[in-house]
Amino acid sequence: MKESRVRWHSWRMATTWATALVAAMLAPSIAGAAPCAPAAVVSGDRELAEPIAQLLARDGVFADDTPACPAMRVAIARRDGALVVTTADRERVVSEPTAAAAVIESWTVSDFDSPLLALHPVFATAAAAPLPKPPRIETFGDLETTIADDRTGWLGFAAGVCVQLGTLCPSARVRFAAVLAGPEAWDHVERHSFDVVLGGDIPWSLGRTLIAFGFGAGVGATHTGVEAPTGMRGAETFGLRADAHVAWVVPLAHGVALDLCASVDAAQVTDVEIAGSSPRLADEPRMLARFGAGMRWSGR
């Protein structure tokens, strides 16, 4: 009976948070999904077209061209020391590839029927000064399953944010997890943890998807409780955390993507509070392998 109550407590805590996260993740993608993601095929000067296409792919504008979702076709050329960006019905002169990518991306996602966004002629003899491009912000949420070196299995979730600054995307993430299964000793033990990790990701284009490699370091707290005849005994620990992770981001619609991730975490443990006669109820894991799936949203 005690075993059932301990397991039910861990399961209820993990599944309550997991259900709330799934509902929060699915609502925006269902409500705001667009029929076609922004797409552009860049041609012209090869030395310019290739890096501009890579910049667009990093921001979620891929060279996907299908009958159902045709891509915008853009030509890049040099003229009088500037870059000329041309489509079938518009032209813009800019000073460098980053500005060209920003212009093309705005053409693929903006409503040009709006009077405030109406096109104006640009003289080819003068290079237009590009407006500062705001950083791209990504938020993500993942359900995670974890295998630890103490032979325990965990269920939890992670949520975070990443701000694209050049090739590096500084990130912050929080993680909650609870033990659901383990050796026989865990029949009467309940454990959950909460971590905060800061770090950075480096994304790379892979076709129309992205692969992001990253690292992080931070702190975490773990609570362990044991149901005993004299009552519940518990202990709190606190320590440093470090992780290395990789994510595969698959676009679903404009600004919405599937997020698949894996990480290896290292944990340092320090006792900070103990209730009961035992100084350590159960050894805590030092290495954890996590696998997650969820959603990612991006925008400016």
Secondary structure per residue as TSV (DSSP state, phi and psi in degrees):
chain	resnum	aa	ss	phi	psi
A	1	M	-	360.0	-43.2
A	2	K	H	-63.8	-41.9
A	3	E	H	-58.6	-42.1
A	4	S	H	-65.1	-39.6
A	5	R	H	-66.8	-40.1
A	6	V	H	-64.6	-48.2
A	7	R	H	-63.4	-40.1
A	8	W	H	-64.6	-37.6
A	9	H	H	-62.2	-46.4
A	10	S	H	-64.5	-45.0
A	11	W	H	-64.3	-43.0
A	12	R	H	-64.2	-41.1
A	13	M	H	-63.3	-46.2
A	14	A	H	-68.9	-44.4
A	15	T	H	-72.4	-30.5
A	16	T	H	-62.6	-48.1
A	17	W	H	-66.2	-39.9
A	18	A	H	-63.9	-42.3
A	19	T	H	-63.1	-42.9
A	20	A	H	-63.0	-39.3
A	21	L	H	-67.5	-42.4
A	22	V	H	-61.0	-43.4
A	23	A	H	-62.8	-41.4
A	24	A	H	-67.0	-35.4
A	25	M	H	-73.2	-39.8
A	26	L	H	-79.5	-28.9
A	27	A	H	-59.9	-49.8
A	28	P	H	-64.8	-36.9
A	29	S	H	-70.1	-33.1
A	30	I	H	-74.8	-41.4
A	31	A	H	-75.9	-34.6
A	32	G	H	-111.5	9.6
A	33	A	-	-66.5	135.4
A	34	A	-	-98.8	152.3
A	35	P	S	-66.8	-31.7
A	36	C	S	-133.6	132.2
A	37	A	-	-77.3	152.4
A	38	P	-	-61.4	137.2
A	39	A	B	-147.3	145.1
A	40	A	E	-148.9	134.8
A	41	V	E	-104.3	117.1
A	42	V	E	-100.9	128.9
A	43	S	E	-133.3	179.8
A	44	G	E	108.7	-140.0
A	45	D	-	-57.1	114.2
A	46	R	H	-63.1	-38.2
A	47	E	H	-64.6	-22.5
A	48	L	H	-97.5	-40.0
A	49	A	H	-63.9	-42.1
A	50	E	H	-64.8	-50.6
A	51	P	H	-64.3	-33.1
A	52	I	H	-66.4	-40.3
A	53	A	H	-63.3	-36.5
A	54	Q	H	-66.9	-40.2
A	55	L	H	-62.5	-40.7
A	56	L	H	-65.2	-42.8
A	57	A	H	-62.5	-37.3
A	58	R	H	-61.4	-30.9
A	59	D	T	-95.4	9.7
A	60	G	T	89.8	12.9
A	61	V	-	-108.1	105.0
A	62	F	B	-105.1	168.2
A	63	A	-	-90.0	49.9
A	64	D	-	-87.8	123.4
A	65	D	-	-133.2	105.6
A	66	T	-	-128.3	159.5
A	67	P	S	-57.9	-36.9
A	68	A	S	-74.0	-34.3
A	69	C	S	-132.3	79.9
A	70	P	-	-67.3	144.3
A	71	A	-	-87.7	151.2
A	72	M	E	-71.3	134.4
A	73	R	E	-102.9	124.3
A	74	V	E	-126.1	135.9
A	75	A	E	-110.5	138.0
A	76	I	E	-116.0	132.7
A	77	A	E	-145.7	159.6
A	78	R	E	-95.8	142.6
A	79	R	E	-153.8	116.9
A	80	D	T	52.7	42.8
A	81	G	T	80.0	1.0
A	82	A	E	-117.5	175.1
A	83	L	E	-109.6	133.0
A	84	V	E	-108.0	122.3
A	85	V	E	-105.6	120.1
A	86	T	E	-130.7	137.4
A	87	T	-	-120.9	-171.8
A	88	A	S	-64.1	-26.4
A	89	D	S	-132.6	10.6
A	90	R	-	-154.8	160.3
A	91	E	E	-145.1	143.0
A	92	R	E	-141.6	138.4
A	93	V	E	-106.3	125.9
A	94	V	E	-130.5	175.5
A	95	S	S	-99.2	-25.7
A	96	E	S	-155.3	167.0
A	97	P	H	-59.7	-37.2
A	98	T	H	-61.5	-40.9
A	99	A	H	-66.6	-37.6
A	100	A	H	-62.3	-43.1
A	101	A	H	-63.3	-38.6
A	102	A	H	-64.8	-40.8
A	103	V	H	-63.9	-46.8
A	104	I	H	-62.1	-44.0
A	105	E	H	-61.2	-40.8
A	106	S	H	-64.5	-34.8
A	107	W	H	-67.2	-31.4
A	108	T	H	-79.9	-19.3
A	109	V	H	-120.0	-12.7
A	110	S	S	-89.0	156.8
A	111	D	-	-92.2	100.7
A	112	F	T	-84.2	4.3
A	113	D	T	-82.0	-12.7
A	114	S	S	-73.1	134.4
A	115	P	G	-59.0	-32.2
A	116	L	G	-69.0	-19.8
A	117	L	G	-110.6	16.3
A	118	A	-	-61.9	145.3
A	119	L	-	-76.6	145.7
A	120	H	-	-127.6	146.7
A	121	P	-	-64.3	144.1
A	122	V	-	-122.3	126.7
A	123	F	-	-75.6	133.2
A	124	A	T	-68.0	-15.9
A	125	T	T	-84.1	-10.3
A	126	A	S	-127.1	129.6
A	127	A	-	-81.5	127.5
A	128	A	-	-73.5	134.0
A	129	A	-	-75.3	123.1
A	130	P	-	-71.0	142.4
A	131	L	-	-73.4	148.7
A	132	P	-	-57.5	134.8
A	133	K	-	-92.6	119.4
A	134	P	-	-65.9	151.2
A	135	P	-	-66.6	148.6
A	136	R	E	-83.7	131.4
A	137	I	E	-114.2	130.2
A	138	E	E	-120.4	135.7
A	139	T	E	-119.2	149.4
A	140	F	E	-148.3	154.7
A	141	G	E	-144.0	131.1
A	142	D	E	-134.5	137.2
A	143	L	E	-78.8	138.6
A	144	E	E	-130.1	141.7
A	145	T	E	-116.2	141.8
A	146	T	E	-131.7	139.7
A	147	I	E	-115.8	124.8
A	148	A	E	-109.1	162.2
A	149	D	T	-74.9	-3.4
A	150	D	T	-96.8	16.5
A	151	R	S	67.2	28.6
A	152	T	-	-102.4	152.3
A	153	G	E	-113.7	135.5
A	154	W	E	-120.1	156.5
A	155	L	E	-132.3	137.1
A	156	G	E	-169.6	-159.8
A	157	F	E	-146.7	158.1
A	158	A	E	-133.4	143.5
A	159	A	E	-138.9	147.2
A	160	G	E	-165.8	-177.2
A	161	V	E	-141.3	148.1
A	162	C	E	-138.8	133.7
A	163	V	E	-115.5	116.1
A	164	Q	E	-74.3	116.6
A	165	L	B	-125.4	92.3
A	166	G	T	68.8	-131.1
A	167	T	T	-84.3	-12.6
A	168	L	B	-106.1	140.7
A	169	C	E	-120.5	90.5
A	170	P	E	-57.2	138.5
A	171	S	E	-135.8	158.9
A	172	A	E	-139.0	137.1
A	173	R	E	-142.8	150.0
A	174	V	E	-119.0	149.5
A	175	R	E	-141.4	134.3
A	176	F	E	-122.1	137.4
A	177	A	E	-151.0	152.4
A	178	A	E	-136.2	144.9
A	179	V	E	-73.8	130.3
A	180	L	E	-111.1	-24.1
A	181	A	E	-151.8	153.6
A	182	G	-	-176.1	-170.3
A	183	P	S	-59.8	176.3
A	184	E	G	-57.9	-33.4
A	185	A	G	-60.2	-22.7
A	186	W	G	-81.7	2.1
A	187	D	G	-62.5	-25.1
A	188	H	G	-121.4	18.8
A	189	V	E	-121.7	139.0
A	190	E	E	-121.8	136.0
A	191	R	E	-144.7	137.6
A	192	H	E	-143.7	158.4
A	193	S	E	-139.3	159.5
A	194	F	E	-139.7	124.4
A	195	D	E	-124.4	150.1
A	196	V	E	-127.5	123.6
A	197	V	E	-130.5	133.4
A	198	L	E	-112.8	143.8
A	199	G	E	-174.3	-144.2
A	200	G	E	-160.9	153.7
A	201	D	E	-122.2	148.9
A	202	I	E	-121.3	108.5
A	203	P	E	-86.8	147.6
A	204	W	E	-132.8	140.1
A	205	S	E	-74.0	138.9
A	206	L	E	-138.4	89.2
A	207	G	T	65.6	-128.5
A	208	R	T	-94.0	8.0
A	209	T	E	-111.2	175.9
A	210	L	E	-127.8	142.8
A	211	I	E	-113.3	127.1
A	212	A	E	-120.4	122.7
A	213	F	E	-102.8	139.4
A	214	G	E	-151.8	176.7
A	215	F	E	-144.5	165.0
A	216	G	E	-164.6	158.1
A	217	A	E	-148.5	146.8
A	218	G	E	-175.8	-147.9
A	219	V	E	-134.3	162.2
A	220	G	E	-156.2	158.3
A	221	A	E	-127.8	144.0
A	222	T	E	-130.3	133.6
A	223	H	E	-110.3	132.2
A	224	T	E	-125.3	130.0
A	225	G	E	-129.2	145.1
A	226	V	E	-127.2	130.3
A	227	E	E	-85.1	118.0
A	228	A	E	-124.0	163.7
A	229	P	T	-57.1	-30.5
A	230	T	T	-88.2	0.9
A	231	G	E	125.7	-175.4
A	232	M	E	-83.0	124.0
A	233	R	E	-102.2	144.1
A	234	G	E	-147.5	165.5
A	235	A	E	-147.0	145.1
A	236	E	E	-116.0	134.8
A	237	T	E	-125.8	157.9
A	238	F	E	-142.2	141.3
A	239	G	E	-168.6	178.2
A	240	L	E	-80.9	154.2
A	241	R	E	-132.0	146.4
A	242	A	E	-143.6	144.9
A	243	D	E	-148.7	154.6
A	244	A	E	-124.1	132.2
A	245	H	E	-140.9	161.4
A	246	V	E	-138.7	142.5
A	247	A	E	-131.7	141.4
A	248	W	E	-111.7	116.8
A	249	V	E	-107.8	119.3
A	250	V	E	-114.3	109.3
A	251	P	E	-61.5	138.2
A	252	L	E	-110.3	-39.9
A	253	A	E	-157.2	177.6
A	254	H	T	-61.0	117.7
A	255	G	T	81.1	0.3
A	256	V	E	-126.6	132.6
A	257	A	E	-145.6	154.9
A	258	L	E	-81.1	136.4
A	259	D	E	-119.4	115.3
A	260	L	E	-115.0	129.4
A	261	C	E	-142.2	159.4
A	262	A	E	-147.3	148.5
A	263	S	E	-151.5	156.5
A	264	V	E	-118.4	123.1
A	265	D	E	-115.2	145.6
A	266	A	E	-117.8	138.2
A	267	A	E	-127.1	139.0
A	268	Q	-	-111.2	140.4
A	269	V	-	-122.8	133.5
A	270	T	E	-136.5	126.8
A	271	D	E	-69.1	132.9
A	272	V	E	-122.8	-22.9
A	273	E	E	-156.7	133.6
A	274	I	E	-133.0	132.6
A	275	A	E	-119.1	117.2
A	276	G	S	118.8	-179.6
A	277	S	S	-87.9	-19.6
A	278	S	-	-89.9	130.7
A	279	P	S	-70.1	-25.4
A	280	R	-	-144.5	114.6
A	281	L	S	-73.8	-39.6
A	282	A	S	-160.5	136.3
A	283	D	-	-60.1	140.9
A	284	E	-	-93.1	149.6
A	285	P	-	-68.1	147.7
A	286	R	S	-104.4	-23.4
A	287	M	E	-129.5	136.7
A	288	L	E	-138.1	138.5
A	289	A	E	-110.3	124.0
A	290	R	E	-117.6	143.0
A	291	F	E	-133.2	129.9
A	292	G	E	-138.3	162.0
A	293	A	E	-147.6	139.3
A	294	G	E	-172.4	-148.1
A	295	M	E	-125.9	154.9
A	296	R	E	-133.6	135.6
A	297	W	E	-121.7	141.6
A	298	S	E	-137.8	155.9
A	299	G	E	175.4	-175.5
A	300	R	-	-126.3	360.0
